[in-house]
Amino acid sequence: MLTYASRSGTFGTINDVNGLQPSFGSTAFSLTSTVGLNVWINGAGGDWSLGTNWSLGHEPDATENAQIPDLAGVTGLSVISGAQRPNPSISWATRTLR
């Protein structure tokens, strides 16, 4: 992670043999891997257990990490049954997990 006081623009080219994804924040730049990561893709919120809401096409299981990005429009997720991850860690500013 690279931190800074302010940002203007982005990098024109990122030469990365690992295929990491750039993330440009207001005070930080980072490169992250999405390999093996099940990412929430439904901008309208929805049911945790529906595979169509996830990038890998299925609900995250106990062997996977899940990520819920800050998608515009997502106001809540519903976890109807117990989540598969035994010790979930949720960091999701200004959002609701039900």
Protein Blocks (a to p, Z undefined) as FASTA:
>chain_A
ZZdfbdedjdfbdcdfkopacdddfkbccdddfehiacdfbfngpafklmklpfnopacd
fkbccdddddehiabdcdfbacfblbacdddehiacZZ
